[in-house]
């Protein structure tokens, strides 16, 4: 039996499996949480360096009017900033725990991003492809990225929280 170092687990090139991946977000809204996702997502993993992008226009929410508002300059300004991007400086693995340290860019504003989560694999599937999966989560302040629209509530307080929880569930298949 051989021991695989954390860096060896991520060695080489890995192809993104969009079918088995999801990028979601949640934000406090009045008395509950609002959730959404991005449907058009890409990612790369090469020798432990993880990067990716989400097409802003692919945002999926349950209301067409809200989706249009999210495309506006008050939120993501999709006409001028069609992508949200992320790139890692480092992925640190300890057992099945992973820490992502890198940068997130929203509306042309880039800030440091720290995410934590888990890594699964590498594992062979039924077709003898080698797969690797990540579940990552980070909390960001949306106003730091210029996403600052809000509304005052009649009884006091604000409609939206400034904190947004980002979740990435990513699967990769080892390149041949």
C-alpha positions as CSV (number, residue, x, y, z in Angstrom):
1,X,0.0,0.0,0.0
2,X,1.4,3.4,-1.0
3,X,0.9,6.7,0.9
4,X,-0.3,9.6,-1.3
5,X,0.9,13.0,-0.2
6,X,-1.7,15.8,-0.2
7,X,0.1,17.5,-3.2
8,X,0.2,14.2,-5.1
9,X,-3.6,13.9,-4.8
10,X,-3.9,17.1,-7.0
11,X,-1.0,16.5,-9.3
12,X,-1.5,16.8,-13.0
13,X,-4.3,18.2,-15.1
14,X,-8.0,17.6,-14.2
15,X,-11.0,18.2,-16.5
16,X,-14.0,20.0,-15.0
17,X,-17.3,18.0,-14.8
18,X,-20.0,20.7,-15.0
19,X,-22.7,18.1,-14.8
20,X,-21.6,17.1,-11.3
21,X,-20.8,20.6,-10.0
22,X,-22.7,23.6,-8.6
23,X,-22.0,27.1,-7.5
24,X,-24.6,28.5,-5.2
25,X,-25.1,31.5,-2.9
26,X,-27.4,32.4,0.0
27,X,-28.0,35.8,1.6
28,X,-30.2,36.9,4.5
29,X,-33.4,38.6,3.2
30,X,-35.8,40.3,5.7
31,X,-36.6,37.2,8.0
32,X,-35.2,34.3,5.9
33,X,-32.5,33.4,3.4
34,X,-32.6,33.9,-0.3
35,X,-30.8,31.3,-2.5
36,X,-29.6,31.2,-6.0
37,X,-27.1,29.6,-8.3
38,X,-25.0,30.1,-11.5
39,X,-25.7,27.7,-14.3
40,X,-22.8,28.5,-16.6
41,X,-19.6,27.7,-14.7
42,X,-16.1,26.7,-15.7
43,X,-13.2,25.5,-13.6
44,X,-9.6,24.3,-14.0
45,X,-7.4,22.3,-11.7
46,X,-3.8,21.9,-12.7
47,X,-1.1,20.8,-10.2
48,X,-3.2,22.0,-7.2
49,X,-4.0,25.4,-8.7
50,X,-7.8,25.9,-8.8
51,X,-9.5,28.6,-10.8
52,X,-12.9,29.2,-12.3
53,X,-15.5,31.6,-13.6
54,X,-19.3,32.0,-13.4
55,X,-21.3,33.8,-16.2
56,X,-23.3,36.4,-14.4
57,X,-26.1,36.2,-17.0
58,X,-26.6,32.5,-16.0
59,X,-27.8,33.4,-12.5
60,X,-30.8,31.2,-11.6
61,X,-33.3,32.6,-9.2
62,X,-37.1,31.8,-8.9
63,X,-38.3,35.2,-10.2
64,X,-37.6,36.8,-13.7
65,X,-37.9,40.3,-12.4
66,X,-35.4,39.6,-9.6
67,X,-33.0,38.0,-12.2
68,X,-33.2,41.2,-14.3
69,X,-32.5,43.4,-11.2
70,X,-29.5,41.2,-10.3
71,X,-28.1,41.9,-13.8
72,X,-28.3,45.7,-13.3
73,X,-25.6,48.0,-12.0
74,X,-27.2,48.0,-8.6
75,X,-26.1,44.4,-8.3
76,X,-23.7,42.6,-10.7
77,X,-23.6,45.0,-13.6
78,X,-23.6,42.1,-16.1
79,X,-23.2,44.4,-19.1
80,X,-19.8,45.7,-17.9
81,X,-18.8,42.7,-15.8
82,X,-20.1,39.5,-17.4
83,X,-18.0,37.1,-15.2
84,X,-17.3,36.4,-11.6
85,X,-13.8,34.8,-11.4
86,X,-11.8,33.0,-8.7
87,X,-8.3,31.7,-8.6
88,X,-6.3,30.0,-5.9
89,X,-2.8,30.9,-4.7
90,X,-2.9,27.7,-2.7
91,X,-5.0,24.7,-1.8
92,X,-4.0,23.2,1.5
93,X,-5.1,19.7,2.3
94,X,-5.0,18.0,5.6
95,X,-6.6,14.6,5.4
96,X,-10.0,15.3,3.7
97,X,-10.1,18.9,4.8
98,X,-9.2,21.6,2.3
99,X,-8.5,25.3,2.6
100,X,-8.6,27.5,-0.5
101,X,-6.6,30.8,-0.4
102,X,-6.9,33.0,-3.5
103,X,-8.8,35.8,-5.1
104,X,-12.4,36.5,-6.0
105,X,-13.3,39.2,-8.5
106,X,-16.9,40.6,-8.7
107,X,-17.7,43.7,-10.7
108,X,-14.0,44.2,-11.5
109,X,-13.1,44.4,-7.8
110,X,-10.6,41.7,-6.6
111,X,-10.3,40.7,-3.0
112,X,-8.6,37.9,-1.1
113,X,-10.8,34.9,-0.6
114,X,-10.5,32.2,2.0
115,X,-12.7,29.1,1.7
116,X,-12.8,25.9,3.7
117,X,-14.3,22.5,3.0
118,X,-13.5,19.0,2.1
119,X,-11.9,17.0,-0.7
120,X,-12.9,13.5,-1.8
121,X,-10.8,11.2,-3.9
122,X,-9.1,10.6,-6.1
123,X,-11.4,7.6,-6.7
124,X,-12.0,5.5,-9.8
125,X,-15.6,5.5,-11.1
126,X,-17.3,2.5,-12.8
127,X,-15.8,3.5,-16.1
128,X,-12.3,3.6,-14.6
129,X,-12.0,7.4,-14.8
130,X,-10.3,8.9,-11.8
131,X,-12.5,11.6,-10.1
132,X,-11.8,14.2,-7.5
133,X,-14.3,16.4,-5.7
134,X,-14.3,19.5,-3.6
135,X,-17.0,21.0,-1.4
136,X,-16.0,24.6,-0.5
137,X,-17.7,27.4,1.4
138,X,-16.8,31.0,2.1
139,X,-18.6,34.0,3.5
140,X,-18.0,37.4,1.9
141,X,-19.1,41.0,2.4
142,X,-20.9,41.8,-0.9
143,X,-20.5,45.5,-0.3
144,X,-16.7,45.2,-0.6
145,X,-17.3,44.2,-4.2
146,X,-19.7,47.1,-5.0
147,X,-22.8,45.0,-4.7
148,X,-24.4,47.3,-2.2
149,X,-28.1,47.7,-3.2
150,X,-30.4,47.5,-0.2
151,X,-33.7,48.8,1.1
152,X,-34.8,50.2,4.5
153,X,-37.6,48.2,6.1
154,X,-40.5,50.2,7.6
155,X,-40.0,48.8,11.1
156,X,-36.2,49.4,10.9
157,X,-33.3,47.4,9.6
158,X,-32.3,46.5,6.1
159,X,-33.8,44.1,3.6
160,X,-30.6,42.3,2.7
161,X,-27.6,41.2,4.7
162,X,-24.2,42.3,3.7
163,X,-22.8,38.8,4.2
164,X,-23.2,36.2,1.5
165,X,-22.4,32.5,1.8
166,X,-20.8,31.1,-1.4
167,X,-20.8,27.3,-1.9
168,X,-18.9,25.5,-4.6
169,X,-19.3,21.7,-5.2
170,X,-16.8,20.8,-7.9
171,X,-15.9,17.6,-9.5
172,X,-13.0,16.9,-11.8
173,X,-11.9,13.9,-13.9
174,X,-8.2,13.3,-14.3
175,X,-7.0,14.2,-17.8
176,X,-5.6,11.3,-19.9
